[in-house]
Amino acid sequence: MKNRLGWVWVLLAVALAGCSVLPAADNARDIRSNPWTAQSSGGATAEASAAARIPASSWHHLTFPGKAPTRFSYARKDGRDAMAVLATSSASMLRTRVRIEPAELRSVRFSWKVPQLIAGADMASREADDSPVRIVLFFEGDRSRLAPRDAMLAELVRSVTGEEMPYATLMYVWCNKREPGTVIPSPRSSRIRTLVVESGTRKLNEWLDYERDIRADYERAFGEAPGALLGIGIMSDSDNTRATTQAWYGPVRLGSWSMQEN
């Protein structure tokens, strides 16, 4: 029963854009005041619209009841400003709130460096749903369209936290085996979908940079147009496989995308 309850909390935390689950106090000041958060606010990108500028102070480390927290800390890695993560049988999230209306949705830019994948991880499995890196986006939507199972989860979130669960959650991940472009439905909720952007071991130990069209990726994953973007998070977890994994994230930016500009 304890393990099942723990999974409920993890699901709630992953599904929430704005609910304060458990803010970690270990290095909160370091997380909010460093070059990574400054650049992830959009303030360092000339093309970022006013709507896409995220206050650096809004980034928070959220830990989950019953789960050891992943360690997040600012670092310079290979000449880049990075958020270093170390997950040791742990799961937690660094996230920020935003509100970008559907008409203003453009791209999300991010980068990561992963030295090693998690052996046995499988994001389609309840028992092995771990990943060394995740970029997490949270969206608004028409809750009257929720399936009964998801409506029950939304009600549980509301009763436990007093706040609403996002209508949909989209995650970008590095998968052990599935091809880039694969959409993985969550084994826990139809309103959480994972999009594989990297796969296999060939590009380990390299900095990899991505620019993704938020609207196109949402429509690919969910088969419908997105609502407003409510939040962004980075998450590294190894609590299911009981593994240790390390990675580095570059700044996460919102803005217009170069394919439109060219």
N, C-alpha and C positions, 0 to 999 in steps of 0.2 A: 504493500500500500504506500509506503514512504517513497519508493522509486516512482510509482505512478503519479503521486502528488508532485514530485519534483519535475516530472515531464510536463505536467499541466502548467507549472510556473514558467518553465522554459518556453513553452509554446506561447503563453500569454506575453512574455517579455519580447519574443521575436515578433509577435503580431502587433505590438503596441507602438505607435509613433510618438505619442506625447505623454503617456502615463509614466509617472516616476515610480519605478518598481523599487529598486534599492540603490540610490546613488552612492558610489564608493567614495570614501574620504581619504584613501591612502595617498594618492598623489594628484588630487583634484586640481590644485593650483598649477602644477606642472602641465597637466593636460590642457588647461584653458589658456595658458600663457606661454606659447612657444611658436616658432615659425611655421610649424605644420598647421596648427589651428588658424593662424593668421592667413595662411594661403588657402586653407580649406574654407574660409569665410567668403571667398570670392573677391576679397579686397585687393588681392595681388593680380587680378586678371582684368585687363582693360575692357575686354569684351563682355564681362558679366553685367547683366542688367541689374537695375536696382532691386528687382524682386528676387534675384538670385544671390544677393549678398547675405551671407549668414554671419551673425555676430560670433566672433571667436569665443566669447564667454559662454555661448549656448551649448558648446560640446560638453557632454557629461558621460561619465563611466557608470553604466548600470550593471549591477550584479544581480544574480538570481538566487532566491532562497533555496538552500540545499545544494548549491553548486559552488565549487571553488572558483574564484574569479580568475580570468585571464589577465596577465600583466600587460598594461599599456604604458609606454614611456617614450618621450621624444628622443630621437637620435639623429645623428648625421651618418648616412650610409652611402658610401661610394660617391661622396660629394653632393648628395641629395638630402633635403629635409624629409624626415620619415617619422612615422609612428611605428615603433618596434613593438611586437607582440610576442608573448611567450605563454602558450597554453599547456598546462600540465594537468591532465585529467580535469579540465576546467571549461567553463563557458561563461562569457559575459560580453558586453557590447559597449562600444563608444558611439554615442548618437547625438544628433542635434535636431531640433524642430525647424521646419520651414513651412511656408505656404506658397506654392507656385500654382497658379490657376492653369487649367488645361491648355488654354490658348497661349500661355507663356512657356510651356514645356519645350525645351530644346535638347541639349545633350548633357550627359554626365561624363566627366573625365576623371580617370583614376589610374593608379599604377601600383604594382606590387612586386616584391621579390620573395620567392619561396625557395628555400634550400632543399626541402624534402617533403614529399607527400605523406599522408597518414595511411599506413598499411591497413587494409581492411575497411577503410571508410567507404560508405555507400549512402549517398543522400536520398536514395529511394527507400531506405530501410529505417524503421523506427529504432533498431538496435545499433545502427552504425552511422547515424546521420551526423557526421563530423566533417569539418573542412578547415584547412589551414588559413584560408582567406575567404571573406564574404563582403560584398558591398550590398547593403540592404536599403531598399526604397519602399516607403509607405505611402498609400494612396487613399483618398476619399472615394466614396461611391454610393450607389443606391442600395441601402441595406435591406430594402424590401425584396431584393432579388437573392438574398442569401439562402443557401440550402438549409434545411432544418438542422443539420449537424452544426453548420457554421453559425446559424442563428442562436443555437444553444450556447456555443462558445462565446459569442458576443454578449449574451446575457450574463454569462459567468464573469466575463471581464468587467462588465458594468457593475455587477453586484460586489465584486471584490475590490475594484479600484475606484468606482464612482465616475469613471471616464469611459468614452467610447473606444472600441477597437477599430483600427483602420479597416476599410472595406477590402483592401488587397495589399499584399506584400510581395515585392519582386526582388530576388537576390541574384547577383552575379557571382559566379564561383569558379574555382579551379577543381576539376573533377579528375579522379584517378583514371577512368577509362572512357567515359562517354565523349562523343565528338562535340567540338564547339558548335553551338547552335541548338543543341539538345535542350528541351524544356523538361524539367523533372517536377511533377506534381508532388507536393508535400504529402507524406503518409498520414499527416495529422489534420490538415485542413485544405479544402479546395481553393481557398483564398490565399494560399502561399505557394508561389511557383519559383523555381530555381532555373536560371538560364546559364548554361555552361559557356564560358568564354575562353577557357584554356583547359587542356587535357593532357594527361600523360607526363612523362619525365623529361622530354627532350629539351624544354626551356627552363628547367630548374637552375637556380643560382644566377638568373639574369633579371635585370629590371625590365618589366614589360609594361607598356603604356597603352591605354585603351581610351577610345571615345565612342560612346554609345548613344544612339538616338532613343531617348526615353520613351517617346510615344510608340515608335515602331516595335521596340522590344516588349512593351506592355501589351500591345495588340497581338504580337506573336504568342506571348505566354498565356493571355487570358481570352483572346478572341473577341475583344470589345475595346472601345475607346477608354482611355484613362480618365479618372477624375483628378482633382487637385493633388499635387505632391505635398505630403504632410511632414515627412521626415526622412533623414538619411542616417545610416549607421555603418560601422565596420565591425565585423565580428569574426573571431577565430575561436574554434571550440574543438575539444578533444575528450569531452566527458564520457561519451559512449564507448569509445575504443580504449579509453584509459591510457592514451598515448601522450607524448610530449611533442609539440610542434612549435616552430618559430617562423616568423615572417616579418616583412616590413611593408608598410603602406606609404605610398606617396600621398600628397594632398588630394582631396576630393573636391572637384570644382563643378559648378553648374554654369551654363552659359549657352551662347549661340554656338553652332557647330561649324567647323571649317568647311565641310562639304557644302553648306549653304552659302558661305561667304565666297567660296571660289566658284 
